[in-house]
Amino acid sequence: MKELRIPLRAVLYREDDHWIAHCLELDLLGDGANPAEAVQMMVQAILTQIESCRKHEAAHALFTPAEGKYFEMFAAGKDVVVDEIVPSLKERLGDPVRIESLEARQYSDPVDAADSDLLCTL
């Protein structure tokens, strides 16, 4: 597998009573009772996908972007700190695949303005 350096973006949003973390470049999801739990589940999905692509030498299967509406939600979201996640991803992946960065934003529907203070620090 070629060396890959991957910057990732994720949007966090509420769906019913739980949180979703959605990786835009890979169209992978994690969910949980809070944003931090959702991000952790998303990270596990990312690791599983990368390992599978590595095992089957199928880098082309790694990149399946999310639907446009999720990119729009990301663009309208508020920044969320997830800096601690990237070093753990780097340690667990090793070469040839490297996650260079993970930028996350929380999207709150205007109806859910009361949740705007729920930004997480992971």
Backbone as XML, in Angstrom:
<?xml version="1.0"?>
<chain id="A" units="angstrom">
  <residue number="1" name="MET">
    <atom name="N" x="0.852" y="-1.182" z="0.000"/>
    <atom name="CA" x="0.000" y="0.000" z="0.000"/>
    <atom name="C" x="0.892" y="1.239" z="0.000"/>
  </residue>
  <residue number="2" name="LYS">
    <atom name="N" x="0.528" y="2.217" z="-0.812"/>
    <atom name="CA" x="1.272" y="3.471" z="-0.864"/>
    <atom name="C" x="1.207" y="4.195" z="0.462"/>
  </residue>
  <residue number="3" name="GLU">
    <atom name="N" x="2.191" y="5.088" z="0.682"/>
    <atom name="CA" x="2.132" y="5.941" z="1.863"/>
    <atom name="C" x="1.005" y="6.953" z="1.664"/>
  </residue>
  <residue number="4" name="LEU">
    <atom name="N" x="0.138" y="7.051" z="2.646"/>
    <atom name="CA" x="-0.986" y="7.988" z="2.589"/>
    <atom name="C" x="-0.948" y="8.898" z="3.804"/>
  </residue>
  <residue number="5" name="ARG">
    <atom name="N" x="-1.077" y="10.190" z="3.571"/>
    <atom name="CA" x="-1.199" y="11.178" z="4.643"/>
    <atom name="C" x="-2.596" y="11.775" z="4.517"/>
  </residue>
  <residue number="6" name="ILE">
    <atom name="N" x="-3.427" y="11.531" z="5.529"/>
    <atom name="CA" x="-4.851" y="11.842" z="5.408"/>
    <atom name="C" x="-5.280" y="12.895" z="6.436"/>
  </residue>
  <residue number="7" name="PRO">
    <atom name="N" x="-5.737" y="14.060" z="5.967"/>
    <atom name="CA" x="-6.403" y="14.997" z="6.882"/>
    <atom name="C" x="-7.896" y="14.651" z="6.917"/>
  </residue>
  <residue number="8" name="LEU">
    <atom name="N" x="-8.477" y="14.628" z="8.091"/>
    <atom name="CA" x="-9.887" y="14.257" z="8.232"/>
    <atom name="C" x="-10.697" y="15.402" z="8.837"/>
  </residue>
  <residue number="9" name="ARG">
    <atom name="N" x="-11.972" y="15.419" z="8.484"/>
    <atom name="CA" x="-12.939" y="16.339" z="9.086"/>
    <atom name="C" x="-14.112" y="15.519" z="9.585"/>
  </residue>
  <residue number="10" name="ALA">
    <atom name="N" x="-14.679" y="15.972" z="10.718"/>
    <atom name="CA" x="-15.843" y="15.291" z="11.291"/>
    <atom name="C" x="-16.857" y="16.330" z="11.739"/>
  </residue>
  <residue number="11" name="VAL">
    <atom name="N" x="-18.116" y="15.997" z="11.554"/>
    <atom name="CA" x="-19.195" y="16.837" z="12.069"/>
    <atom name="C" x="-19.907" y="16.057" z="13.172"/>
  </residue>
  <residue number="12" name="LEU">
    <atom name="N" x="-20.181" y="16.757" z="14.268"/>
    <atom name="CA" x="-20.903" y="16.171" z="15.397"/>
    <atom name="C" x="-22.295" y="16.775" z="15.420"/>
  </residue>
  <residue number="13" name="TYR">
    <atom name="N" x="-23.285" y="15.930" z="15.604"/>
    <atom name="CA" x="-24.652" y="16.424" z="15.663"/>
    <atom name="C" x="-25.501" y="15.463" z="16.477"/>
  </residue>
  <residue number="14" name="ARG">
    <atom name="N" x="-26.621" y="15.986" z="16.961"/>
    <atom name="CA" x="-27.558" y="15.168" z="17.734"/>
    <atom name="C" x="-28.573" y="14.542" z="16.801"/>
  </residue>
  <residue number="15" name="GLU">
    <atom name="N" x="-28.895" y="13.309" z="17.102"/>
    <atom name="CA" x="-29.951" y="12.608" z="16.399"/>
    <atom name="C" x="-30.779" y="11.903" z="17.462"/>
  </residue>
  <residue number="16" name="ASP">
    <atom name="N" x="-31.991" y="12.365" z="17.644"/>
    <atom name="CA" x="-32.839" y="11.883" z="18.734"/>
    <atom name="C" x="-32.122" y="12.122" z="20.069"/>
  </residue>
  <residue number="17" name="ASP">
    <atom name="N" x="-31.899" y="11.070" z="20.829"/>
    <atom name="CA" x="-31.299" y="11.222" z="22.154"/>
    <atom name="C" x="-29.812" y="10.888" z="22.195"/>
  </residue>
  <residue number="18" name="HIS">
    <atom name="N" x="-29.159" y="10.770" z="21.047"/>
    <atom name="CA" x="-27.738" y="10.449" z="21.078"/>
    <atom name="C" x="-26.963" y="11.327" z="20.100"/>
  </residue>
  <residue number="19" name="TRP">
    <atom name="N" x="-25.651" y="11.285" z="20.238"/>
    <atom name="CA" x="-24.745" y="12.078" z="19.415"/>
    <atom name="C" x="-24.164" y="11.220" z="18.298"/>
  </residue>
  <residue number="20" name="ILE">
    <atom name="N" x="-23.947" y="11.852" z="17.162"/>
    <atom name="CA" x="-23.311" y="11.217" z="16.010"/>
    <atom name="C" x="-22.028" y="11.982" z="15.706"/>
  </residue>
  <residue number="21" name="ALA">
    <atom name="N" x="-20.947" y="11.252" z="15.447"/>
    <atom name="CA" x="-19.703" y="11.815" z="14.918"/>
    <atom name="C" x="-19.545" y="11.219" z="13.528"/>
  </residue>
  <residue number="22" name="HIS">
    <atom name="N" x="-19.481" y="12.070" z="12.509"/>
    <atom name="CA" x="-19.486" y="11.622" z="11.116"/>
    <atom name="C" x="-18.202" y="12.093" z="10.435"/>
  </residue>
  <residue number="23" name="CYS">
    <atom name="N" x="-17.341" y="11.153" z="10.070"/>
    <atom name="CA" x="-16.103" y="11.464" z="9.348"/>
    <atom name="C" x="-16.455" y="11.697" z="7.884"/>
  </residue>
  <residue number="24" name="LEU">
    <atom name="N" x="-16.196" y="12.904" z="7.400"/>
    <atom name="CA" x="-16.660" y="13.288" z="6.063"/>
    <atom name="C" x="-15.893" y="12.616" z="4.934"/>
  </residue>
  <residue number="25" name="GLU">
    <atom name="N" x="-14.584" y="12.516" z="5.051"/>
    <atom name="CA" x="-13.793" y="11.957" z="3.950"/>
    <atom name="C" x="-14.025" y="10.459" z="3.768"/>
  </residue>
  <residue number="26" name="LEU">
    <atom name="N" x="-14.334" y="9.753" z="4.860"/>
    <atom name="CA" x="-14.477" y="8.301" z="4.796"/>
    <atom name="C" x="-15.919" y="7.838" z="4.943"/>
  </residue>
  <residue number="27" name="ASP">
    <atom name="N" x="-16.837" y="8.753" z="5.213"/>
    <atom name="CA" x="-18.251" y="8.460" z="5.430"/>
    <atom name="C" x="-18.439" y="7.372" z="6.485"/>
  </residue>
  <residue number="28" name="LEU">
    <atom name="N" x="-17.740" y="7.555" z="7.610"/>
    <atom name="CA" x="-17.839" y="6.622" z="8.722"/>
    <atom name="C" x="-18.448" y="7.334" z="9.918"/>
  </residue>
  <residue number="29" name="LEU">
    <atom name="N" x="-19.225" y="6.583" z="10.709"/>
    <atom name="CA" x="-19.961" y="7.158" z="11.823"/>
    <atom name="C" x="-19.596" y="6.494" z="13.140"/>
  </residue>
  <residue number="30" name="GLY">
    <atom name="N" x="-19.771" y="7.267" z="14.201"/>
    <atom name="CA" x="-19.736" y="6.753" z="15.557"/>
    <atom name="C" x="-20.896" y="7.393" z="16.290"/>
  </residue>
  <residue number="31" name="ASP">
    <atom name="N" x="-21.440" y="6.711" z="17.264"/>
    <atom name="CA" x="-22.515" y="7.320" z="18.043"/>
    <atom name="C" x="-22.274" y="7.065" z="19.521"/>
  </residue>
  <residue number="32" name="GLY">
    <atom name="N" x="-22.924" y="7.889" z="20.346"/>
    <atom name="CA" x="-22.759" y="7.735" z="21.780"/>
    <atom name="C" x="-23.687" y="8.644" z="22.554"/>
  </residue>
  <residue number="33" name="ALA">
    <atom name="N" x="-23.632" y="8.523" z="23.848"/>
    <atom name="CA" x="-24.479" y="9.317" z="24.730"/>
    <atom name="C" x="-24.013" y="10.765" z="24.807"/>
  </residue>
  <residue number="34" name="ASN">
    <atom name="N" x="-22.740" y="11.024" z="24.431"/>
    <atom name="CA" x="-22.201" y="12.379" z="24.442"/>
    <atom name="C" x="-21.230" y="12.513" z="23.269"/>
  </residue>
  <residue number="35" name="PRO">
    <atom name="N" x="-20.791" y="13.732" z="22.954"/>
    <atom name="CA" x="-19.897" y="13.916" z="21.803"/>
    <atom name="C" x="-18.594" y="13.130" z="21.909"/>
  </residue>
  <residue number="36" name="ALA">
    <atom name="N" x="-17.992" y="13.094" z="23.091"/>
    <atom name="CA" x="-16.721" y="12.378" z="23.245"/>
    <atom name="C" x="-16.875" y="10.891" z="22.942"/>
  </residue>
  <residue number="37" name="GLU">
    <atom name="N" x="-17.944" y="10.298" z="23.416"/>
    <atom name="CA" x="-18.205" y="8.874" z="23.161"/>
    <atom name="C" x="-18.429" y="8.628" z="21.665"/>
  </residue>
  <residue number="38" name="ALA">
    <atom name="N" x="-19.143" y="9.525" z="21.018"/>
    <atom name="CA" x="-19.395" y="9.392" z="19.578"/>
    <atom name="C" x="-18.091" y="9.474" z="18.789"/>
  </residue>
  <residue number="39" name="VAL">
    <atom name="N" x="-17.210" y="10.401" z="19.178"/>
    <atom name="CA" x="-15.919" y="10.528" z="18.489"/>
    <atom name="C" x="-15.087" y="9.270" z="18.686"/>
  </residue>
  <residue number="40" name="GLN">
    <atom name="N" x="-15.071" y="8.728" z="19.891"/>
    <atom name="CA" x="-14.310" y="7.499" z="20.142"/>
    <atom name="C" x="-14.808" y="6.342" z="19.262"/>
  </residue>
  <residue number="41" name="MET">
    <atom name="N" x="-16.112" y="6.226" z="19.122"/>
    <atom name="CA" x="-16.684" y="5.166" z="18.273"/>
    <atom name="C" x="-16.333" y="5.407" z="16.799"/>
  </residue>
  <residue number="42" name="MET">
    <atom name="N" x="-16.344" y="6.680" z="16.374"/>
    <atom name="CA" x="-15.962" y="7.016" z="14.995"/>
    <atom name="C" x="-14.498" y="6.656" z="14.754"/>
  </residue>
  <residue number="43" name="VAL">
    <atom name="N" x="-13.642" y="6.958" z="15.718"/>
    <atom name="CA" x="-12.221" y="6.632" z="15.594"/>
    <atom name="C" x="-12.039" y="5.128" z="15.443"/>
  </residue>
  <residue number="44" name="GLN">
    <atom name="N" x="-12.777" y="4.351" z="16.196"/>
    <atom name="CA" x="-12.687" y="2.895" z="16.069"/>
    <atom name="C" x="-13.108" y="2.444" z="14.667"/>
  </residue>
  <residue number="45" name="ALA">
    <atom name="N" x="-14.146" y="3.065" z="14.123"/>
    <atom name="CA" x="-14.587" y="2.739" z="12.755"/>
    <atom name="C" x="-13.505" y="3.107" z="11.739"/>
  </residue>
  <residue number="46" name="ILE">
    <atom name="N" x="-12.845" y="4.230" z="11.945"/>
    <atom name="CA" x="-11.758" y="4.660" z="11.046"/>
    <atom name="C" x="-10.623" y="3.645" z="11.091"/>
  </residue>
  <residue number="47" name="LEU">
    <atom name="N" x="-10.221" y="3.254" z="12.286"/>
    <atom name="CA" x="-9.133" y="2.280" z="12.428"/>
    <atom name="C" x="-9.480" y="0.949" z="11.757"/>
  </residue>
  <residue number="48" name="THR">
    <atom name="N" x="-10.700" y="0.499" z="11.949"/>
    <atom name="CA" x="-11.144" y="-0.760" z="11.344"/>
    <atom name="C" x="-11.116" y="-0.671" z="9.819"/>
  </residue>
  <residue number="49" name="GLN">
    <atom name="N" x="-11.610" y="0.433" z="9.278"/>
    <atom name="CA" x="-11.642" y="0.615" z="7.822"/>
    <atom name="C" x="-10.226" y="0.659" z="7.243"/>
  </residue>
  <residue number="50" name="ILE">
    <atom name="N" x="-9.340" y="1.404" z="7.894"/>
    <atom name="CA" x="-7.968" y="1.505" z="7.392"/>
    <atom name="C" x="-7.273" y="0.151" z="7.456"/>
  </residue>
  <residue number="51" name="GLU">
    <atom name="N" x="-7.445" y="-0.556" z="8.550"/>
    <atom name="CA" x="-6.824" y="-1.886" z="8.668"/>
    <atom name="C" x="-7.338" y="-2.845" z="7.597"/>
  </residue>
  <residue number="52" name="SER">
    <atom name="N" x="-8.626" y="-2.800" z="7.315"/>
    <atom name="CA" x="-9.198" y="-3.660" z="6.290"/>
    <atom name="C" x="-8.637" y="-3.309" z="4.911"/>
  </residue>
  <residue number="53" name="CYS">
    <atom name="N" x="-8.570" y="-2.032" z="4.606"/>
    <atom name="CA" x="-8.015" y="-1.612" z="3.312"/>
    <atom name="C" x="-6.546" y="-1.976" z="3.196"/>
  </residue>
  <residue number="54" name="ARG">
    <atom name="N" x="-5.825" y="-1.863" z="4.301"/>
    <atom name="CA" x="-4.415" y="-2.235" z="4.317"/>
    <atom name="C" x="-4.256" y="-3.737" z="4.075"/>
  </residue>
  <residue number="55" name="LYS">
    <atom name="N" x="-5.054" y="-4.526" z="4.785"/>
    <atom name="CA" x="-4.988" y="-5.988" z="4.674"/>
    <atom name="C" x="-5.258" y="-6.456" z="3.245"/>
  </residue>
  <residue number="56" name="HIS">
    <atom name="N" x="-6.223" y="-5.821" z="2.588"/>
    <atom name="CA" x="-6.620" y="-6.228" z="1.241"/>
    <atom name="C" x="-5.969" y="-5.385" z="0.148"/>
  </residue>
  <residue number="57" name="GLU">
    <atom name="N" x="-4.994" y="-4.553" z="0.546"/>
    <atom name="CA" x="-4.294" y="-3.663" z="-0.383"/>
    <atom name="C" x="-5.283" y="-2.931" z="-1.283"/>
  </residue>
  <residue number="58" name="ALA">
    <atom name="N" x="-6.258" y="-2.298" z="-0.645"/>
    <atom name="CA" x="-7.341" y="-1.625" z="-1.377"/>
    <atom name="C" x="-7.491" y="-0.173" z="-0.927"/>
  </residue>
  <residue number="59" name="ALA">
    <atom name="N" x="-6.445" y="0.605" z="-1.116"/>
    <atom name="CA" x="-6.484" y="2.012" z="-0.715"/>
    <atom name="C" x="-7.631" y="2.747" z="-1.396"/>
  </residue>
  <residue number="60" name="HIS">
    <atom name="N" x="-7.963" y="2.351" z="-2.608"/>
    <atom name="CA" x="-9.043" y="3.010" z="-3.352"/>
    <atom name="C" x="-10.393" y="2.889" z="-2.634"/>
  </residue>
  <residue number="61" name="ALA">
    <atom name="N" x="-10.557" y="1.848" z="-1.834"/>
    <atom name="CA" x="-11.827" y="1.631" z="-1.133"/>
    <atom name="C" x="-11.941" y="2.466" z="0.144"/>
  </residue>
  <residue number="62" name="LEU">
    <atom name="N" x="-10.856" y="3.117" z="0.518"/>
    <atom name="CA" x="-10.848" y="3.892" z="1.751"/>
    <atom name="C" x="-11.652" y="5.180" z="1.631"/>
  </residue>
  <residue number="63" name="PHE">
    <atom name="N" x="-11.577" y="5.828" z="0.498"/>
    <atom name="CA" x="-12.143" y="7.169" z="0.352"/>
    <atom name="C" x="-13.509" y="7.152" z="-0.319"/>
  </residue>
  <residue number="64" name="THR">
    <atom name="N" x="-14.521" y="7.194" z="0.509"/>
    <atom name="CA" x="-15.898" y="7.298" z="0.053"/>
    <atom name="C" x="-16.504" y="8.469" z="0.816"/>
  </residue>
  <residue number="65" name="PRO">
    <atom name="N" x="-16.549" y="9.646" z="0.222"/>
    <atom name="CA" x="-17.007" y="10.819" z="0.981"/>
    <atom name="C" x="-18.492" y="10.764" z="1.341"/>
  </residue>
  <residue number="66" name="ALA">
    <atom name="N" x="-18.799" y="11.483" z="2.414"/>
    <atom name="CA" x="-20.185" y="11.596" z="2.880"/>
    <atom name="C" x="-20.997" y="12.438" z="1.901"/>
  </residue>
  <residue number="67" name="GLU">
    <atom name="N" x="-22.314" y="12.410" z="2.073"/>
    <atom name="CA" x="-23.207" y="13.233" z="1.262"/>
    <atom name="C" x="-22.911" y="14.710" z="1.516"/>
  </residue>
  <residue number="68" name="GLY">
    <atom name="N" x="-23.230" y="15.529" z="0.537"/>
    <atom name="CA" x="-22.977" y="16.956" z="0.610"/>
    <atom name="C" x="-23.598" y="17.657" z="1.807"/>
  </residue>
  <residue number="69" name="LYS">
    <atom name="N" x="-24.759" y="17.204" z="2.254"/>
    <atom name="CA" x="-25.424" y="17.879" z="3.373"/>
    <atom name="C" x="-24.570" y="17.828" z="4.636"/>
  </residue>
  <residue number="70" name="TYR">
    <atom name="N" x="-23.755" y="16.783" z="4.805"/>
    <atom name="CA" x="-22.904" y="16.690" z="5.990"/>
    <atom name="C" x="-21.713" y="17.648" z="5.897"/>
  </residue>
  <residue number="71" name="PHE">
    <atom name="N" x="-21.214" y="17.882" z="4.684"/>
    <atom name="CA" x="-20.174" y="18.889" z="4.487"/>
    <atom name="C" x="-20.745" y="20.279" z="4.792"/>
  </residue>
  <residue number="72" name="GLU">
    <atom name="N" x="-21.993" y="20.505" z="4.410"/>
    <atom name="CA" x="-22.654" y="21.776" z="4.709"/>
    <atom name="C" x="-22.824" y="21.945" z="6.224"/>
  </residue>
  <residue number="73" name="MET">
    <atom name="N" x="-23.205" y="20.880" z="6.914"/>
    <atom name="CA" x="-23.340" y="20.937" z="8.371"/>
    <atom name="C" x="-21.987" y="21.262" z="9.008"/>
  </residue>
  <residue number="74" name="PHE">
    <atom name="N" x="-20.919" y="20.651" z="8.496"/>
    <atom name="CA" x="-19.576" y="20.930" z="8.997"/>
    <atom name="C" x="-19.238" y="22.404" z="8.803"/>
  </residue>
  <residue number="75" name="ALA">
    <atom name="N" x="-19.524" y="22.922" z="7.620"/>
    <atom name="CA" x="-19.208" y="24.316" z="7.308"/>
    <atom name="C" x="-19.969" y="25.288" z="8.203"/>
  </residue>
  <residue number="76" name="ALA">
    <atom name="N" x="-21.154" y="24.910" z="8.652"/>
    <atom name="CA" x="-21.977" y="25.777" z="9.511"/>
    <atom name="C" x="-21.735" y="25.530" z="10.997"/>
  </residue>
  <residue number="77" name="GLY">
    <atom name="N" x="-20.895" y="24.565" z="11.331"/>
    <atom name="CA" x="-20.710" y="24.187" z="12.727"/>
    <atom name="C" x="-19.705" y="25.026" z="13.485"/>
  </residue>
  <residue number="78" name="LYS">
    <atom name="N" x="-19.667" y="24.774" z="14.788"/>
    <atom name="CA" x="-18.718" y="25.435" z="15.683"/>
    <atom name="C" x="-17.560" y="24.494" z="15.968"/>
  </residue>
  <residue number="79" name="ASP">
    <atom name="N" x="-16.351" y="25.059" z="16.053"/>
    <atom name="CA" x="-15.162" y="24.249" z="16.290"/>
    <atom name="C" x="-15.251" y="23.461" z="17.595"/>
  </residue>
  <residue number="80" name="VAL">
    <atom name="N" x="-14.734" y="22.236" z="17.544"/>
    <atom name="CA" x="-14.656" y="21.349" z="18.700"/>
    <atom name="C" x="-13.204" y="20.893" z="18.804"/>
  </residue>
  <residue number="81" name="VAL">
    <atom name="N" x="-12.660" y="20.876" z="20.003"/>
    <atom name="CA" x="-11.273" y="20.477" z="20.204"/>
    <atom name="C" x="-11.186" y="18.956" z="20.284"/>
  </residue>
  <residue number="82" name="VAL">
    <atom name="N" x="-10.415" y="18.369" z="19.366"/>
    <atom name="CA" x="-10.192" y="16.916" z="19.367"/>
    <atom name="C" x="-8.711" y="16.597" z="19.142"/>
  </residue>
  <residue number="83" name="ASP">
    <atom name="N" x="-7.825" y="17.539" z="19.478"/>
    <atom name="CA" x="-6.394" y="17.382" z="19.224"/>
    <atom name="C" x="-5.792" y="16.124" z="19.827"/>
  </residue>
  <residue number="84" name="GLU">
    <atom name="N" x="-6.313" y="15.658" z="20.947"/>
    <atom name="CA" x="-5.744" y="14.493" z="21.614"/>
    <atom name="C" x="-5.995" y="13.204" z="20.835"/>
  </residue>
  <residue number="85" name="ILE">
    <atom name="N" x="-6.953" y="13.223" z="19.915"/>
    <atom name="CA" x="-7.295" y="12.025" z="19.157"/>
    <atom name="C" x="-6.223" y="11.703" z="18.115"/>
  </residue>
  <residue number="86" name="VAL">
    <atom name="N" x="-5.661" y="12.701" z="17.467"/>
    <atom name="CA" x="-4.723" y="12.472" z="16.364"/>
    <atom name="C" x="-3.485" y="11.695" z="16.807"/>
  </residue>
  <residue number="87" name="PRO">
    <atom name="N" x="-2.816" y="12.049" z="17.910"/>
    <atom name="CA" x="-1.660" y="11.232" z="18.314"/>
    <atom name="C" x="-2.019" y="9.768" z="18.557"/>
  </residue>
  <residue number="88" name="SER">
    <atom name="N" x="-3.180" y="9.502" z="19.150"/>
    <atom name="CA" x="-3.543" y="8.107" z="19.394"/>
    <atom name="C" x="-3.814" y="7.378" z="18.081"/>
  </residue>
  <residue number="89" name="LEU">
    <atom name="N" x="-4.391" y="8.073" z="17.097"/>
    <atom name="CA" x="-4.578" y="7.463" z="15.778"/>
    <atom name="C" x="-3.229" y="7.164" z="15.134"/>
  </residue>
  <residue number="90" name="LYS">
    <atom name="N" x="-2.301" y="8.100" z="15.225"/>
    <atom name="CA" x="-0.973" y="7.911" z="14.625"/>
    <atom name="C" x="-0.262" y="6.716" z="15.252"/>
  </residue>
  <residue number="91" name="GLU">
    <atom name="N" x="-0.348" y="6.605" z="16.580"/>
    <atom name="CA" x="0.307" y="5.490" z="17.276"/>
    <atom name="C" x="-0.293" y="4.152" z="16.874"/>
  </residue>
  <residue number="92" name="ARG">
    <atom name="N" x="-1.593" y="4.108" z="16.720"/>
    <atom name="CA" x="-2.267" y="2.838" z="16.431"/>
    <atom name="C" x="-2.165" y="2.444" z="14.967"/>
  </residue>
  <residue number="93" name="LEU">
    <atom name="N" x="-1.943" y="3.395" z="14.077"/>
    <atom name="CA" x="-1.894" y="3.077" z="12.653"/>
    <atom name="C" x="-0.493" y="2.733" z="12.176"/>
  </residue>
  <residue number="94" name="GLY">
    <atom name="N" x="0.469" y="3.559" z="12.515"/>
    <atom name="CA" x="1.806" y="3.361" z="11.981"/>
    <atom name="C" x="1.836" y="3.646" z="10.489"/>
  </residue>
  <residue number="95" name="ASP">
    <atom name="N" x="2.930" y="3.261" z="9.839"/>
    <atom name="CA" x="3.066" y="3.489" z="8.400"/>
    <atom name="C" x="2.391" y="2.361" z="7.651"/>
  </residue>
  <residue number="96" name="PRO">
    <atom name="N" x="1.976" y="2.512" z="6.431"/>
    <atom name="CA" x="2.140" y="3.658" z="5.549"/>
    <atom name="C" x="0.997" y="4.679" z="5.630"/>
  </residue>
  <residue number="97" name="VAL">
    <atom name="N" x="-0.027" y="4.423" z="6.449"/>
    <atom name="CA" x="-1.160" y="5.343" z="6.523"/>
    <atom name="C" x="-0.999" y="6.233" z="7.747"/>
  </residue>
  <residue number="98" name="ARG">
    <atom name="N" x="-1.100" y="7.535" z="7.526"/>
    <atom name="CA" x="-0.995" y="8.475" z="8.637"/>
    <atom name="C" x="-2.166" y="9.444" z="8.607"/>
  </residue>
  <residue number="99" name="ILE">
    <atom name="N" x="-2.801" y="9.618" z="9.744"/>
    <atom name="CA" x="-3.822" y="10.648" z="9.881"/>
    <atom name="C" x="-3.073" y="11.910" z="10.301"/>
  </residue>
  <residue number="100" name="GLU">
    <atom name="N" x="-3.070" y="12.909" z="9.434"/>
    <atom name="CA" x="-2.334" y="14.137" z="9.715"/>
    <atom name="C" x="-3.073" y="15.041" z="10.676"/>
  </residue>
  <residue number="101" name="SER">
    <atom name="N" x="-4.387" y="15.084" z="10.552"/>
    <atom name="CA" x="-5.173" y="15.976" z="11.397"/>
    <atom name="C" x="-6.610" y="15.491" z="11.431"/>
  </residue>
  <residue number="102" name="LEU">
    <atom name="N" x="-7.305" y="15.927" z="12.464"/>
    <atom name="CA" x="-8.735" y="15.664" z="12.577"/>
    <atom name="C" x="-9.375" y="16.955" z="13.054"/>
  </residue>
  <residue number="103" name="GLU">
    <atom name="N" x="-10.116" y="17.591" z="12.175"/>
    <atom name="CA" x="-10.820" y="18.822" z="12.496"/>
    <atom name="C" x="-12.284" y="18.478" z="12.707"/>
  </residue>
  <residue number="104" name="ALA">
    <atom name="N" x="-12.841" y="18.908" z="13.827"/>
    <atom name="CA" x="-14.228" y="18.578" z="14.136"/>
    <atom name="C" x="-15.017" y="19.845" z="14.425"/>
  </residue>
  <residue number="105" name="ARG">
    <atom name="N" x="-16.280" y="19.798" z="14.040"/>
    <atom name="CA" x="-17.201" y="20.898" z="14.318"/>
    <atom name="C" x="-18.540" y="20.327" z="14.743"/>
  </residue>
  <residue number="106" name="GLN">
    <atom name="N" x="-19.164" y="21.037" z="15.662"/>
    <atom name="CA" x="-20.489" y="20.629" z="16.135"/>
    <atom name="C" x="-21.543" y="21.441" z="15.412"/>
  </residue>
  <residue number="107" name="TYR">
    <atom name="N" x="-22.472" y="20.733" z="14.818"/>
    <atom name="CA" x="-23.582" y="21.379" z="14.132"/>
    <atom name="C" x="-24.800" y="21.340" z="15.042"/>
  </residue>
  <residue number="108" name="SER">
    <atom name="N" x="-25.399" y="22.489" z="15.210"/>
    <atom name="CA" x="-26.652" y="22.567" z="15.965"/>
    <atom name="C" x="-27.701" y="23.170" z="15.064"/>
  </residue>
  <residue number="109" name="ASP">
    <atom name="N" x="-28.760" y="22.442" z="14.863"/>
    <atom name="CA" x="-29.891" y="22.957" z="14.123"/>
    <atom name="C" x="-30.384" y="24.195" z="14.863"/>
  </residue>
  <residue number="110" name="PRO">
    <atom name="N" x="-30.813" y="25.252" z="14.151"/>
    <atom name="CA" x="-31.307" y="26.441" z="14.841"/>
    <atom name="C" x="-32.366" y="26.127" z="15.897"/>
  </residue>
  <residue number="111" name="VAL">
    <atom name="N" x="-33.117" y="25.067" z="15.711"/>
    <atom name="CA" x="-34.120" y="24.673" z="16.690"/>
    <atom name="C" x="-33.451" y="24.212" z="17.981"/>
  </residue>
  <residue number="112" name="ASP">
    <atom name="N" x="-32.225" y="23.661" z="17.859"/>
    <atom name="CA" x="-31.512" y="23.134" z="19.014"/>
    <atom name="C" x="-30.514" y="24.126" z="19.577"/>
  </residue>
  <residue number="113" name="ALA">
    <atom name="N" x="-30.787" y="25.414" z="19.506"/>
    <atom name="CA" x="-29.854" y="26.432" z="19.970"/>
    <atom name="C" x="-29.497" y="26.245" z="21.433"/>
  </residue>
  <residue number="114" name="ALA">
    <atom name="N" x="-30.367" y="25.659" z="22.225"/>
    <atom name="CA" x="-30.085" y="25.432" z="23.641"/>
    <atom name="C" x="-28.907" y="24.482" z="23.826"/>
  </residue>
  <residue number="115" name="ASP">
    <atom name="N" x="-28.600" y="23.651" z="22.829"/>
    <atom name="CA" x="-27.491" y="22.707" z="22.930"/>
    <atom name="C" x="-26.153" y="23.327" z="22.543"/>
  </residue>
  <residue number="116" name="SER">
    <atom name="N" x="-26.124" y="24.581" z="22.162"/>
    <atom name="CA" x="-24.901" y="25.180" z="21.637"/>
    <atom name="C" x="-23.784" y="25.226" z="22.668"/>
  </residue>
  <residue number="117" name="ASP">
    <atom name="N" x="-24.080" y="25.100" z="23.944"/>
    <atom name="CA" x="-23.046" y="25.115" z="24.956"/>
    <atom name="C" x="-22.507" y="23.722" z="25.263"/>
  </residue>
  <residue number="118" name="LEU">
    <atom name="N" x="-22.859" y="22.723" z="24.452"/>
    <atom name="CA" x="-22.447" y="21.344" z="24.709"/>
    <atom name="C" x="-21.159" y="20.953" z="23.983"/>
  </residue>
  <residue number="119" name="LEU">
    <atom name="N" x="-20.410" y="21.925" z="23.462"/>
    <atom name="CA" x="-19.166" y="21.580" z="22.781"/>
    <atom name="C" x="-18.266" y="20.793" z="23.719"/>
  </residue>
  <residue number="120" name="CYS">
    <atom name="N" x="-17.635" y="19.788" z="23.178"/>
    <atom name="CA" x="-16.830" y="18.923" z="24.027"/>
    <atom name="C" x="-15.343" y="19.208" z="23.829"/>
  </residue>
  <residue number="121" name="THR">
    <atom name="N" x="-14.586" y="18.904" z="24.827"/>
    <atom name="CA" x="-13.139" y="18.910" z="24.742"/>
    <atom name="C" x="-12.700" y="17.487" z="25.011"/>
  </residue>
  <residue number="122" name="LEU">
    <atom name="N" x="-12.110" y="16.886" z="24.030"/>
    <atom name="CA" x="-11.717" y="15.481" z="24.158"/>
    <atom name="C" x="-10.258" y="15.375" z="24.550"/>
  </residue>
</chain>
